[in-house]
């Protein structure tokens, strides 16, 4: 089944950004961009005089760090589940 794509415009730091997105993703994308735009506004207030490129760079770094932490946590959980699964398999095999 082919997904329907639409063109939307979002604003980040006052910069208009045209995007082509899946219809089912539009609301989610708009919500994320709104949250990112609010963070840029916070940075602009906290660091007056910084240009948009610097503010967006700060936002990029913040988001990359958050993503890296989530990926590390996900990896830890996967590894932990793998160990627990092996323990359960061993218990089941010894119970036979």
PyMOL Python script that loads the backbone (N, CA, C, O; Angstrom):
from pymol import cmd

cmd.read_pdbstr("""\
ATOM      1  N   UNK A   1       0.844  -1.178   0.000  1.00  0.00           N
ATOM      2  CA  UNK A   1       0.000   0.000   0.000  1.00  0.00           C
ATOM      3  C   UNK A   1       0.890   1.243   0.000  1.00  0.00           C
ATOM      4  O   UNK A   1       1.785   1.374   0.835  1.00  0.00           O
ATOM      5  N   UNK A   2       0.642   2.134  -0.925  1.00  0.00           N
ATOM      6  CA  UNK A   2       1.449   3.343  -1.057  1.00  0.00           C
ATOM      7  C   UNK A   2       0.924   4.424  -0.119  1.00  0.00           C
ATOM      8  O   UNK A   2      -0.280   4.669  -0.048  1.00  0.00           O
ATOM      9  N   UNK A   3       1.840   5.065   0.598  1.00  0.00           N
ATOM     10  CA  UNK A   3       1.470   6.129   1.521  1.00  0.00           C
ATOM     11  C   UNK A   3       1.270   7.421   0.756  1.00  0.00           C
ATOM     12  O   UNK A   3       1.987   7.715  -0.201  1.00  0.00           O
ATOM     13  N   UNK A   4       0.287   8.184   1.193  1.00  0.00           N
ATOM     14  CA  UNK A   4       0.033   9.479   0.553  1.00  0.00           C
ATOM     15  C   UNK A   4       0.970  10.523   1.138  1.00  0.00           C
ATOM     16  O   UNK A   4       1.057  10.678   2.356  1.00  0.00           O
ATOM     17  N   UNK A   5       1.669  11.234   0.268  1.00  0.00           N
ATOM     18  CA  UNK A   5       2.605  12.270   0.676  1.00  0.00           C
ATOM     19  C   UNK A   5       1.976  13.637   0.432  1.00  0.00           C
ATOM     20  O   UNK A   5       1.253  13.848  -0.541  1.00  0.00           O
ATOM     21  N   UNK A   6       2.274  14.556   1.344  1.00  0.00           N
ATOM     22  CA  UNK A   6       1.786  15.926   1.189  1.00  0.00           C
ATOM     23  C   UNK A   6       2.944  16.893   1.436  1.00  0.00           C
ATOM     24  O   UNK A   6       3.935  16.548   2.080  1.00  0.00           O
ATOM     25  N   UNK A   7       2.799  18.086   0.919  1.00  0.00           N
ATOM     26  CA  UNK A   7       3.768  19.156   1.160  1.00  0.00           C
ATOM     27  C   UNK A   7       3.258  20.014   2.308  1.00  0.00           C
ATOM     28  O   UNK A   7       2.106  20.447   2.311  1.00  0.00           O
ATOM     29  N   UNK A   8       4.126  20.254   3.277  1.00  0.00           N
ATOM     30  CA  UNK A   8       3.769  21.136   4.387  1.00  0.00           C
ATOM     31  C   UNK A   8       4.888  22.153   4.571  1.00  0.00           C
ATOM     32  O   UNK A   8       6.002  21.967   4.080  1.00  0.00           O
ATOM     33  N   UNK A   9       4.580  23.212   5.274  1.00  0.00           N
ATOM     34  CA  UNK A   9       5.570  24.216   5.651  1.00  0.00           C
ATOM     35  C   UNK A   9       5.572  24.319   7.166  1.00  0.00           C
ATOM     36  O   UNK A   9       4.519  24.432   7.794  1.00  0.00           O
ATOM     37  N   UNK A  10       6.760  24.278   7.742  1.00  0.00           N
ATOM     38  CA  UNK A  10       6.906  24.452   9.181  1.00  0.00           C
ATOM     39  C   UNK A  10       7.879  25.600   9.410  1.00  0.00           C
ATOM     40  O   UNK A  10       8.607  26.002   8.502  1.00  0.00           O
ATOM     41  N   UNK A  11       7.885  26.117  10.617  1.00  0.00           N
ATOM     42  CA  UNK A  11       8.771  27.227  10.947  1.00  0.00           C
ATOM     43  C   UNK A  11       9.626  26.844  12.143  1.00  0.00           C
ATOM     44  O   UNK A  11       9.120  26.381  13.165  1.00  0.00           O
ATOM     45  N   UNK A  12      10.933  27.044  11.999  1.00  0.00           N
ATOM     46  CA  UNK A  12      11.870  26.759  13.077  1.00  0.00           C
ATOM     47  C   UNK A  12      12.794  27.961  13.217  1.00  0.00           C
ATOM     48  O   UNK A  12      13.586  28.259  12.323  1.00  0.00           O
ATOM     49  N   UNK A  13      12.685  28.636  14.331  1.00  0.00           N
ATOM     50  CA  UNK A  13      13.496  29.831  14.547  1.00  0.00           C
ATOM     51  C   UNK A  13      13.167  30.946  13.576  1.00  0.00           C
ATOM     52  O   UNK A  13      14.026  31.768  13.253  1.00  0.00           O
ATOM     53  N   UNK A  14      11.921  30.979  13.106  1.00  0.00           N
ATOM     54  CA  UNK A  14      11.505  31.992  12.144  1.00  0.00           C
ATOM     55  C   UNK A  14      11.869  31.651  10.716  1.00  0.00           C
ATOM     56  O   UNK A  14      11.595  32.427   9.801  1.00  0.00           O
ATOM     57  N   UNK A  15      12.477  30.512  10.518  1.00  0.00           N
ATOM     58  CA  UNK A  15      12.882  30.061   9.189  1.00  0.00           C
ATOM     59  C   UNK A  15      11.813  29.120   8.637  1.00  0.00           C
ATOM     60  O   UNK A  15      11.509  28.096   9.250  1.00  0.00           O
ATOM     61  N   UNK A  16      11.241  29.465   7.481  1.00  0.00           N
ATOM     62  CA  UNK A  16      10.222  28.615   6.856  1.00  0.00           C
ATOM     63  C   UNK A  16      10.901  27.423   6.196  1.00  0.00           C
ATOM     64  O   UNK A  16      11.848  27.575   5.425  1.00  0.00           O
ATOM     65  N   UNK A  17      10.397  26.238   6.515  1.00  0.00           N
ATOM     66  CA  UNK A  17      10.997  25.009   5.997  1.00  0.00           C
ATOM     67  C   UNK A  17       9.922  24.188   5.295  1.00  0.00           C
ATOM     68  O   UNK A  17       8.983  23.721   5.941  1.00  0.00           O
ATOM     69  N   UNK A  18      10.047  24.007   3.977  1.00  0.00           N
ATOM     70  CA  UNK A  18       9.090  23.160   3.264  1.00  0.00           C
ATOM     71  C   UNK A  18       9.493  21.691   3.411  1.00  0.00           C
ATOM     72  O   UNK A  18      10.669  21.346   3.297  1.00  0.00           O
ATOM     73  N   UNK A  19       8.511  20.839   3.663  1.00  0.00           N
ATOM     74  CA  UNK A  19       8.764  19.406   3.818  1.00  0.00           C
ATOM     75  C   UNK A  19       7.745  18.605   3.028  1.00  0.00           C
ATOM     76  O   UNK A  19       6.606  19.038   2.856  1.00  0.00           O
ATOM     77  N   UNK A  20       8.146  17.460   2.556  1.00  0.00           N
ATOM     78  CA  UNK A  20       7.227  16.510   1.945  1.00  0.00           C
ATOM     79  C   UNK A  20       7.144  15.342   2.922  1.00  0.00           C
ATOM     80  O   UNK A  20       8.139  14.666   3.183  1.00  0.00           O
ATOM     81  N   UNK A  21       5.942  15.112   3.462  1.00  0.00           N
ATOM     82  CA  UNK A  21       5.785  14.123   4.525  1.00  0.00           C
ATOM     83  C   UNK A  21       4.622  13.185   4.241  1.00  0.00           C
ATOM     84  O   UNK A  21       3.742  13.476   3.431  1.00  0.00           O
ATOM     85  N   UNK A  22       4.646  12.076   4.917  1.00  0.00           N
ATOM     86  CA  UNK A  22       3.549  11.139   4.873  1.00  0.00           C
ATOM     87  C   UNK A  22       2.363  11.762   5.619  1.00  0.00           C
ATOM     88  O   UNK A  22       2.542  12.357   6.682  1.00  0.00           O
ATOM     89  N   UNK A  23       1.180  11.630   5.075  1.00  0.00           N
ATOM     90  CA  UNK A  23      -0.014  12.215   5.701  1.00  0.00           C
ATOM     91  C   UNK A  23      -0.134  11.765   7.159  1.00  0.00           C
ATOM     92  O   UNK A  23      -0.471  12.560   8.036  1.00  0.00           O
ATOM     93  N   UNK A  24       0.142  10.496   7.404  1.00  0.00           N
ATOM     94  CA  UNK A  24      -0.007   9.964   8.759  1.00  0.00           C
ATOM     95  C   UNK A  24       1.034  10.531   9.732  1.00  0.00           C
ATOM     96  O   UNK A  24       0.859  10.427  10.946  1.00  0.00           O
ATOM     97  N   UNK A  25       2.104  11.125   9.219  1.00  0.00           N
ATOM     98  CA  UNK A  25       3.154  11.692  10.069  1.00  0.00           C
ATOM     99  C   UNK A  25       3.001  13.192  10.307  1.00  0.00           C
ATOM    100  O   UNK A  25       3.705  13.757  11.145  1.00  0.00           O
ATOM    101  N   UNK A  26       2.096  13.840   9.587  1.00  0.00           N
ATOM    102  CA  UNK A  26       2.022  15.302   9.628  1.00  0.00           C
ATOM    103  C   UNK A  26       1.846  15.853  11.038  1.00  0.00           C
ATOM    104  O   UNK A  26       2.606  16.731  11.450  1.00  0.00           O
ATOM    105  N   UNK A  27       0.873  15.364  11.777  1.00  0.00           N
ATOM    106  CA  UNK A  27       0.611  15.908  13.110  1.00  0.00           C
ATOM    107  C   UNK A  27       1.814  15.708  14.028  1.00  0.00           C
ATOM    108  O   UNK A  27       2.173  16.598  14.799  1.00  0.00           O
ATOM    109  N   UNK A  28       2.423  14.547  13.939  1.00  0.00           N
ATOM    110  CA  UNK A  28       3.593  14.243  14.769  1.00  0.00           C
ATOM    111  C   UNK A  28       4.755  15.182  14.428  1.00  0.00           C
ATOM    112  O   UNK A  28       5.424  15.696  15.324  1.00  0.00           O
ATOM    113  N   UNK A  29       4.986  15.398  13.154  1.00  0.00           N
ATOM    114  CA  UNK A  29       6.068  16.284  12.715  1.00  0.00           C
ATOM    115  C   UNK A  29       5.811  17.709  13.177  1.00  0.00           C
ATOM    116  O   UNK A  29       6.719  18.377  13.671  1.00  0.00           O
ATOM    117  N   UNK A  30       4.584  18.176  13.020  1.00  0.00           N
ATOM    118  CA  UNK A  30       4.261  19.541  13.460  1.00  0.00           C
ATOM    119  C   UNK A  30       4.465  19.707  14.967  1.00  0.00           C
ATOM    120  O   UNK A  30       4.955  20.742  15.419  1.00  0.00           O
ATOM    121  N   UNK A  31       4.091  18.695  15.734  1.00  0.00           N
ATOM    122  CA  UNK A  31       4.262  18.740  17.188  1.00  0.00           C
ATOM    123  C   UNK A  31       5.748  18.799  17.557  1.00  0.00           C
ATOM    124  O   UNK A  31       6.146  19.562  18.436  1.00  0.00           O
ATOM    125  N   UNK A  32       6.559  17.990  16.881  1.00  0.00           N
ATOM    126  CA  UNK A  32       8.000  17.977  17.139  1.00  0.00           C
ATOM    127  C   UNK A  32       8.627  19.316  16.771  1.00  0.00           C
ATOM    128  O   UNK A  32       9.415  19.868  17.538  1.00  0.00           O
ATOM    129  N   UNK A  33       8.279  19.837  15.600  1.00  0.00           N
ATOM    130  CA  UNK A  33       8.847  21.119  15.162  1.00  0.00           C
ATOM    131  C   UNK A  33       8.438  22.237  16.117  1.00  0.00           C
ATOM    132  O   UNK A  33       9.233  23.133  16.399  1.00  0.00           O
ATOM    133  N   UNK A  34       7.212  22.190  16.612  1.00  0.00           N
ATOM    134  CA  UNK A  34       6.763  23.206  17.568  1.00  0.00           C
ATOM    135  C   UNK A  34       7.616  23.152  18.838  1.00  0.00           C
ATOM    136  O   UNK A  34       8.026  24.191  19.356  1.00  0.00           O
ATOM    137  N   UNK A  35       7.881  21.943  19.338  1.00  0.00           N
ATOM    138  CA  UNK A  35       8.711  21.792  20.537  1.00  0.00           C
ATOM    139  C   UNK A  35      10.139  22.276  20.276  1.00  0.00           C
ATOM    140  O   UNK A  35      10.743  22.927  21.129  1.00  0.00           O
ATOM    141  N   UNK A  36      10.670  21.958  19.107  1.00  0.00           N
ATOM    142  CA  UNK A  36      12.017  22.420  18.753  1.00  0.00           C
ATOM    143  C   UNK A  36      12.062  23.941  18.639  1.00  0.00           C
ATOM    144  O   UNK A  36      13.018  24.574  19.087  1.00  0.00           O
ATOM    145  N   UNK A  37      11.029  24.524  18.041  1.00  0.00           N
ATOM    146  CA  UNK A  37      10.963  25.976  17.896  1.00  0.00           C
ATOM    147  C   UNK A  37      10.901  26.652  19.265  1.00  0.00           C
ATOM    148  O   UNK A  37      11.515  27.698  19.474  1.00  0.00           O
ATOM    149  N   UNK A  38      10.164  26.055  20.189  1.00  0.00           N
ATOM    150  CA  UNK A  38      10.096  26.606  21.544  1.00  0.00           C
ATOM    151  C   UNK A  38      11.473  26.562  22.207  1.00  0.00           C
ATOM    152  O   UNK A  38      11.843  27.480  22.939  1.00  0.00           O
ATOM    153  N   UNK A  39      12.225  25.498  21.947  1.00  0.00           N
ATOM    154  CA  UNK A  39      13.566  25.392  22.520  1.00  0.00           C
ATOM    155  C   UNK A  39      14.499  26.444  21.922  1.00  0.00           C
ATOM    156  O   UNK A  39      15.327  27.016  22.632  1.00  0.00           O
ATOM    157  N   UNK A  40      14.368  26.699  20.627  1.00  0.00           N
ATOM    158  CA  UNK A  40      15.170  27.758  19.990  1.00  0.00           C
ATOM    159  C   UNK A  40      14.843  29.102  20.634  1.00  0.00           C
ATOM    160  O   UNK A  40      15.741  29.908  20.878  1.00  0.00           O
ATOM    161  N   UNK A  41      13.570  29.347  20.910  1.00  0.00           N
ATOM    162  CA  UNK A  41      13.150  30.592  21.562  1.00  0.00           C
ATOM    163  C   UNK A  41      13.775  30.713  22.952  1.00  0.00           C
ATOM    164  O   UNK A  41      14.224  31.788  23.347  1.00  0.00           O
ATOM    165  N   UNK A  42      13.801  29.609  23.681  1.00  0.00           N
ATOM    166  CA  UNK A  42      14.422  29.608  25.013  1.00  0.00           C
ATOM    167  C   UNK A  42      15.910  29.927  24.902  1.00  0.00           C
ATOM    168  O   UNK A  42      16.436  30.730  25.673  1.00  0.00           O
ATOM    169  N   UNK A  43      16.584  29.298  23.942  1.00  0.00           N
ATOM    170  CA  UNK A  43      18.006  29.584  23.733  1.00  0.00           C
ATOM    171  C   UNK A  43      18.225  31.047  23.357  1.00  0.00           C
ATOM    172  O   UNK A  43      19.175  31.673  23.826  1.00  0.00           O
ATOM    173  N   UNK A  44      17.349  31.592  22.514  1.00  0.00           N
ATOM    174  CA  UNK A  44      17.489  32.989  22.085  1.00  0.00           C
ATOM    175  C   UNK A  44      17.380  33.941  23.276  1.00  0.00           C
ATOM    176  O   UNK A  44      18.080  34.952  23.334  1.00  0.00           O
ATOM    177  N   UNK A  45      16.503  33.616  24.221  1.00  0.00           N
ATOM    178  CA  UNK A  45      16.366  34.449  25.420  1.00  0.00           C
ATOM    179  C   UNK A  45      17.562  34.275  26.350  1.00  0.00           C
ATOM    180  O   UNK A  45      18.041  35.233  26.958  1.00  0.00           O
ATOM    181  N   UNK A  46      18.035  33.032  26.450  1.00  0.00           N
ATOM    182  CA  UNK A  46      19.134  32.719  27.361  1.00  0.00           C
ATOM    183  C   UNK A  46      20.474  33.246  26.842  1.00  0.00           C
ATOM    184  O   UNK A  46      21.342  33.638  27.621  1.00  0.00           O
ATOM    185  N   UNK A  47      20.627  33.251  25.522  1.00  0.00           N
ATOM    186  CA  UNK A  47      21.873  33.692  24.896  1.00  0.00           C
ATOM    187  C   UNK A  47      21.587  34.803  23.887  1.00  0.00           C
ATOM    188  O   UNK A  47      21.686  34.586  22.679  1.00  0.00           O
ATOM    189  N   UNK A  48      21.232  35.990  24.378  1.00  0.00           N
ATOM    190  CA  UNK A  48      20.911  37.085  23.457  1.00  0.00           C
ATOM    191  C   UNK A  48      22.122  37.458  22.603  1.00  0.00           C
ATOM    192  O   UNK A  48      23.265  37.402  23.057  1.00  0.00           O
ATOM    193  N   UNK A  49      21.847  37.832  21.384  1.00  0.00           N
ATOM    194  CA  UNK A  49      22.917  38.233  20.483  1.00  0.00           C
ATOM    195  C   UNK A  49      23.466  37.099  19.631  1.00  0.00           C
ATOM    196  O   UNK A  49      24.228  37.338  18.695  1.00  0.00           O
ATOM    197  N   UNK A  50      23.081  35.856  19.953  1.00  0.00           N
ATOM    198  CA  UNK A  50      23.541  34.722  19.142  1.00  0.00           C
ATOM    199  C   UNK A  50      22.713  34.657  17.864  1.00  0.00           C
ATOM    200  O   UNK A  50      21.512  34.924  17.878  1.00  0.00           O
ATOM    201  N   UNK A  51      23.358  34.303  16.769  1.00  0.00           N
ATOM    202  CA  UNK A  51      22.617  34.209  15.513  1.00  0.00           C
ATOM    203  C   UNK A  51      21.860  32.880  15.440  1.00  0.00           C
ATOM    204  O   UNK A  51      22.087  31.970  16.237  1.00  0.00           O
ATOM    205  N   UNK A  52      20.963  32.796  14.471  1.00  0.00           N
ATOM    206  CA  UNK A  52      20.112  31.615  14.338  1.00  0.00           C
ATOM    207  C   UNK A  52      20.938  30.356  14.119  1.00  0.00           C
ATOM    208  O   UNK A  52      20.605  29.299  14.655  1.00  0.00           O
ATOM    209  N   UNK A  53      21.995  30.452  13.349  1.00  0.00           N
ATOM    210  CA  UNK A  53      22.831  29.278  13.087  1.00  0.00           C
ATOM    211  C   UNK A  53      23.405  28.719  14.393  1.00  0.00           C
ATOM    212  O   UNK A  53      23.428  27.504  14.593  1.00  0.00           O
ATOM    213  N   UNK A  54      23.860  29.589  15.264  1.00  0.00           N
ATOM    214  CA  UNK A  54      24.408  29.152  16.549  1.00  0.00           C
ATOM    215  C   UNK A  54      23.325  28.520  17.407  1.00  0.00           C
ATOM    216  O   UNK A  54      23.543  27.478  18.025  1.00  0.00           O
ATOM    217  N   UNK A  55      22.154  29.153  17.445  1.00  0.00           N
ATOM    218  CA  UNK A  55      21.050  28.608  18.238  1.00  0.00           C
ATOM    219  C   UNK A  55      20.633  27.234  17.727  1.00  0.00           C
ATOM    220  O   UNK A  55      20.394  26.319  18.516  1.00  0.00           O
ATOM    221  N   UNK A  56      20.545  27.090  16.401  1.00  0.00           N
ATOM    222  CA  UNK A  56      20.176  25.794  15.822  1.00  0.00           C
ATOM    223  C   UNK A  56      21.268  24.756  16.068  1.00  0.00           C
ATOM    224  O   UNK A  56      20.971  23.577  16.260  1.00  0.00           O
ATOM    225  N   UNK A  57      22.519  25.184  16.063  1.00  0.00           N
ATOM    226  CA  UNK A  57      23.624  24.266  16.360  1.00  0.00           C
ATOM    227  C   UNK A  57      23.534  23.770  17.796  1.00  0.00           C
ATOM    228  O   UNK A  57      23.765  22.592  18.068  1.00  0.00           O
ATOM    229  N   UNK A  58      23.200  24.669  18.710  1.00  0.00           N
ATOM    230  CA  UNK A  58      23.032  24.283  20.106  1.00  0.00           C
ATOM    231  C   UNK A  58      21.896  23.277  20.241  1.00  0.00           C
ATOM    232  O   UNK A  58      22.005  22.293  20.972  1.00  0.00           O
ATOM    233  N   UNK A  59      20.816  23.534  19.535  1.00  0.00           N
ATOM    234  CA  UNK A  59      19.671  22.635  19.562  1.00  0.00           C
ATOM    235  C   UNK A  59      20.044  21.272  18.987  1.00  0.00           C
ATOM    236  O   UNK A  59      19.665  20.236  19.533  1.00  0.00           O
ATOM    237  N   UNK A  60      20.782  21.278  17.892  1.00  0.00           N
ATOM    238  CA  UNK A  60      21.221  20.029  17.267  1.00  0.00           C
ATOM    239  C   UNK A  60      22.055  19.199  18.236  1.00  0.00           C
ATOM    240  O   UNK A  60      21.846  17.993  18.365  1.00  0.00           O
ATOM    241  N   UNK A  61      22.990  19.838  18.909  1.00  0.00           N
ATOM    242  CA  UNK A  61      23.840  19.121  19.860  1.00  0.00           C
ATOM    243  C   UNK A  61      23.005  18.553  21.000  1.00  0.00           C
ATOM    244  O   UNK A  61      23.182  17.399  21.391  1.00  0.00           O
ATOM    245  N   UNK A  62      22.098  19.363  21.530  1.00  0.00           N
ATOM    246  CA  UNK A  62      21.237  18.901  22.622  1.00  0.00           C
ATOM    247  C   UNK A  62      20.428  17.673  22.201  1.00  0.00           C
ATOM    248  O   UNK A  62      20.332  16.698  22.947  1.00  0.00           O
ATOM    249  N   UNK A  63      19.850  17.729  21.005  1.00  0.00           N
ATOM    250  CA  UNK A  63      19.033  16.618  20.519  1.00  0.00           C
ATOM    251  C   UNK A  63      19.883  15.383  20.226  1.00  0.00           C
ATOM    252  O   UNK A  63      19.443  14.258  20.463  1.00  0.00           O
ATOM    253  N   UNK A  64      21.094  15.585  19.714  1.00  0.00           N
ATOM    254  CA  UNK A  64      21.990  14.458  19.431  1.00  0.00           C
ATOM    255  C   UNK A  64      22.405  13.756  20.721  1.00  0.00           C
ATOM    256  O   UNK A  64      22.478  12.528  20.765  1.00  0.00           O
ATOM    257  N   UNK A  65      22.675  14.527  21.761  1.00  0.00           N
ATOM    258  CA  UNK A  65      23.035  13.948  23.054  1.00  0.00           C
ATOM    259  C   UNK A  65      21.860  13.150  23.616  1.00  0.00           C
ATOM    260  O   UNK A  65      22.044  12.039  24.115  1.00  0.00           O
ATOM    261  N   UNK A  66      20.659  13.711  23.537  1.00  0.00           N
ATOM    262  CA  UNK A  66      19.473  13.005  24.026  1.00  0.00           C
ATOM    263  C   UNK A  66      19.265  11.702  23.254  1.00  0.00           C
ATOM    264  O   UNK A  66      18.947  10.672  23.849  1.00  0.00           O
ATOM    265  N   UNK A  67      19.442  11.746  21.943  1.00  0.00           N
ATOM    266  CA  UNK A  67      19.298  10.546  21.122  1.00  0.00           C
ATOM    267  C   UNK A  67      20.346   9.503  21.488  1.00  0.00           C
ATOM    268  O   UNK A  67      20.027   8.319  21.598  1.00  0.00           O
ATOM    269  N   UNK A  68      21.586   9.927  21.677  1.00  0.00           N
ATOM    270  CA  UNK A  68      22.656   8.994  22.038  1.00  0.00           C
ATOM    271  C   UNK A  68      22.361   8.315  23.371  1.00  0.00           C
ATOM    272  O   UNK A  68      22.594   7.117  23.527  1.00  0.00           O
ATOM    273  N   UNK A  69      21.849   9.082  24.331  1.00  0.00           N
ATOM    274  CA  UNK A  69      21.495   8.504  25.634  1.00  0.00           C
ATOM    275  C   UNK A  69      20.385   7.470  25.481  1.00  0.00           C
ATOM    276  O   UNK A  69      20.445   6.397  26.082  1.00  0.00           O
ATOM    277  N   UNK A  70      19.375   7.788  24.679  1.00  0.00           N
ATOM    278  CA  UNK A  70      18.280   6.844  24.457  1.00  0.00           C
ATOM    279  C   UNK A  70      18.765   5.584  23.752  1.00  0.00           C
ATOM    280  O   UNK A  70      18.338   4.480  24.091  1.00  0.00           O
ATOM    281  N   UNK A  71      19.654   5.740  22.776  1.00  0.00           N
ATOM    282  CA  UNK A  71      20.191   4.577  22.073  1.00  0.00           C
ATOM    283  C   UNK A  71      21.006   3.702  23.018  1.00  0.00           C
ATOM    284  O   UNK A  71      20.928   2.475  22.956  1.00  0.00           O
ATOM    285  N   UNK A  72      21.782   4.326  23.886  1.00  0.00           N
ATOM    286  CA  UNK A  72      22.578   3.575  24.851  1.00  0.00           C
ATOM    287  C   UNK A  72      21.662   2.824  25.817  1.00  0.00           C
ATOM    288  O   UNK A  72      21.906   1.659  26.130  1.00  0.00           O
ATOM    289  N   UNK A  73      20.617   3.488  26.285  1.00  0.00           N
ATOM    290  CA  UNK A  73      19.655   2.862  27.185  1.00  0.00           C
ATOM    291  C   UNK A  73      18.956   1.697  26.492  1.00  0.00           C
ATOM    292  O   UNK A  73      18.764   0.636  27.086  1.00  0.00           O
ATOM    293  N   UNK A  74      18.581   1.902  25.238  1.00  0.00           N
ATOM    294  CA  UNK A  74      17.925   0.854  24.459  1.00  0.00           C
ATOM    295  C   UNK A  74      18.845  -0.357  24.309  1.00  0.00           C
ATOM    296  O   UNK A  74      18.409  -1.499  24.453  1.00  0.00           O
ATOM    297  N   UNK A  75      20.113  -0.100  24.021  1.00  0.00           N
ATOM    298  CA  UNK A  75      21.083  -1.184  23.866  1.00  0.00           C
ATOM    299  C   UNK A  75      21.236  -1.948  25.174  1.00  0.00           C
ATOM    300  O   UNK A  75      21.288  -3.177  25.172  1.00  0.00           O
ATOM    301  N   UNK A  76      21.309  -1.230  26.290  1.00  0.00           N
ATOM    302  CA  UNK A  76      21.431  -1.872  27.592  1.00  0.00           C
ATOM    303  C   UNK A  76      20.222  -2.761  27.864  1.00  0.00           C
ATOM    304  O   UNK A  76      20.367  -3.890  28.332  1.00  0.00           O
ATOM    305  N   UNK A  77      19.038  -2.250  27.572  1.00  0.00           N
ATOM    306  CA  UNK A  77      17.812  -3.021  27.797  1.00  0.00           C
ATOM    307  C   UNK A  77      17.802  -4.267  26.922  1.00  0.00           C
ATOM    308  O   UNK A  77      17.454  -5.351  27.390  1.00  0.00           O
ATOM    309  N   UNK A  78      18.183  -4.122  25.650  1.00  0.00           N
ATOM    310  CA  UNK A  78      18.238  -5.278  24.752  1.00  0.00           C
ATOM    311  C   UNK A  78      19.212  -6.330  25.267  1.00  0.00           C
ATOM    312  O   UNK A  78      18.905  -7.522  25.263  1.00  0.00           O
ATOM    313  N   UNK A  79      20.383  -5.890  25.711  1.00  0.00           N
ATOM    314  CA  UNK A  79      21.379  -6.823  26.229  1.00  0.00           C
ATOM    315  C   UNK A  79      20.865  -7.504  27.487  1.00  0.00           C
ATOM    316  O   UNK A  79      21.032  -8.712  27.652  1.00  0.00           O
ATOM    317  N   UNK A  80      20.241  -6.740  28.374  1.00  0.00           N
ATOM    318  CA  UNK A  80      19.693  -7.292  29.606  1.00  0.00           C
ATOM    319  C   UNK A  80      18.598  -8.308  29.298  1.00  0.00           C
ATOM    320  O   UNK A  80      18.545  -9.372  29.916  1.00  0.00           O
ATOM    321  N   UNK A  81      17.731  -7.987  28.351  1.00  0.00           N
ATOM    322  CA  UNK A  81      16.680  -8.927  27.973  1.00  0.00           C
ATOM    323  C   UNK A  81      17.266 -10.189  27.360  1.00  0.00           C
ATOM    324  O   UNK A  81      16.759 -11.287  27.589  1.00  0.00           O
ATOM    325  N   UNK A  82      18.331 -10.035  26.581  1.00  0.00           N
ATOM    326  CA  UNK A  82      18.997 -11.199  25.997  1.00  0.00           C
ATOM    327  C   UNK A  82      19.546 -12.126  27.068  1.00  0.00           C
ATOM    328  O   UNK A  82      19.398 -13.345  26.975  1.00  0.00           O
ATOM    329  N   UNK A  83      20.179 -11.554  28.084  1.00  0.00           N
ATOM    330  CA  UNK A  83      20.720 -12.344  29.192  1.00  0.00           C
ATOM    331  C   UNK A  83      19.586 -13.047  29.925  1.00  0.00           C
ATOM    332  O   UNK A  83      19.688 -14.234  30.237  1.00  0.00           O
ATOM    333  N   UNK A  84      18.521 -12.331  30.199  1.00  0.00           N
ATOM    334  CA  UNK A  84      17.385 -12.928  30.916  1.00  0.00           C
ATOM    335  C   UNK A  84      16.725 -14.034  30.103  1.00  0.00           C
ATOM    336  O   UNK A  84      16.305 -15.050  30.657  1.00  0.00           O
ATOM    337  N   UNK A  85      16.633 -13.841  28.804  1.00  0.00           N
ATOM    338  CA  UNK A  85      16.061 -14.863  27.933  1.00  0.00           C
ATOM    339  C   UNK A  85      16.912 -16.129  27.971  1.00  0.00           C
ATOM    340  O   UNK A  85      16.381 -17.237  28.048  1.00  0.00           O
ATOM    341  N   UNK A  86      18.214 -15.966  27.917  1.00  0.00           N
ATOM    342  CA  UNK A  86      19.109 -17.130  27.997  1.00  0.00           C
ATOM    343  C   UNK A  86      18.960 -17.834  29.342  1.00  0.00           C
ATOM    344  O   UNK A  86      18.982 -19.063  29.401  1.00  0.00           O
ATOM    345  N   UNK A  87      18.808 -17.071  30.420  1.00  0.00           N
ATOM    346  CA  UNK A  87      18.606 -17.665  31.742  1.00  0.00           C
ATOM    347  C   UNK A  87      17.308 -18.462  31.780  1.00  0.00           C
ATOM    348  O   UNK A  87      17.266 -19.559  32.337  1.00  0.00           O
ATOM    349  N   UNK A  88      16.253 -17.912  31.190  1.00  0.00           N
ATOM    350  CA  UNK A  88      14.974 -18.622  31.143  1.00  0.00           C
ATOM    351  C   UNK A  88      15.082 -19.899  30.318  1.00  0.00           C
ATOM    352  O   UNK A  88      14.536 -20.935  30.698  1.00  0.00           O
ATOM    353  N   UNK A  89      15.782 -19.829  29.196  1.00  0.00           N
ATOM    354  CA  UNK A  89      15.980 -21.021  28.367  1.00  0.00           C
ATOM    355  C   UNK A  89      16.710 -22.103  29.155  1.00  0.00           C
ATOM    356  O   UNK A  89      16.346 -23.278  29.102  1.00  0.00           O
ATOM    357  N   UNK A  90      17.740 -21.695  29.882  1.00  0.00           N
ATOM    358  CA  UNK A  90      18.508 -22.644  30.688  1.00  0.00           C
ATOM    359  C   UNK A  90      17.627 -23.272  31.757  1.00  0.00           C
ATOM    360  O   UNK A  90      17.680 -24.481  31.980  1.00  0.00           O
ATOM    361  N   UNK A  91      16.821 -22.454  32.414  1.00  0.00           N
ATOM    362  CA  UNK A  91      15.907 -22.978  33.436  1.00  0.00           C
ATOM    363  C   UNK A  91      14.908 -23.959  32.843  1.00  0.00           C
ATOM    364  O   UNK A  91      14.635 -25.004  33.434  1.00  0.00           O
ATOM    365  N   UNK A  92      14.368 -23.632  31.689  1.00  0.00           N
ATOM    366  CA  UNK A  92      13.407 -24.526  31.039  1.00  0.00           C
ATOM    367  C   UNK A  92      14.062 -25.839  30.623  1.00  0.00           C
ATOM    368  O   UNK A  92      13.460 -26.906  30.750  1.00  0.00           O
ATOM    369  N   UNK A  93      15.283 -25.761  30.133  1.00  0.00           N
ATOM    370  CA  UNK A  93      15.989 -26.973  29.708  1.00  0.00           C
ATOM    371  C   UNK A  93      16.331 -27.864  30.894  1.00  0.00           C
ATOM    372  O   UNK A  93      16.264 -29.088  30.783  1.00  0.00           O
ATOM    373  N   UNK A  94      16.696 -27.270  32.024  1.00  0.00           N
ATOM    374  CA  UNK A  94      17.032 -28.071  33.204  1.00  0.00           C
ATOM    375  C   UNK A  94      15.782 -28.614  33.881  1.00  0.00           C
ATOM    376  O   UNK A  94      15.854 -29.599  34.615  1.00  0.00           O
ATOM    377  N   UNK A  95      14.641 -27.986  33.643  1.00  0.00           N
ATOM    378  CA  UNK A  95      13.381 -28.445  34.240  1.00  0.00           C
ATOM    379  C   UNK A  95      12.819 -29.655  33.506  1.00  0.00           C
ATOM    380  O   UNK A  95      11.947 -30.346  34.032  1.00  0.00           O
ATOM    381  N   UNK A  96      13.299 -29.916  32.314  1.00  0.00           N
ATOM    382  CA  UNK A  96      12.780 -31.046  31.523  1.00  0.00           C
ATOM    383  C   UNK A  96      13.269 -32.346  32.022  1.00  0.00           C
ATOM    384  O   UNK A  96      12.924 -33.389  31.466  1.00  0.00           O
TER     385      UNK A  96
END
""", "prot")
cmd.dss("prot")
cmd.show_as("cartoon", "prot")
cmd.util.cbc("prot")
cmd.orient("prot")
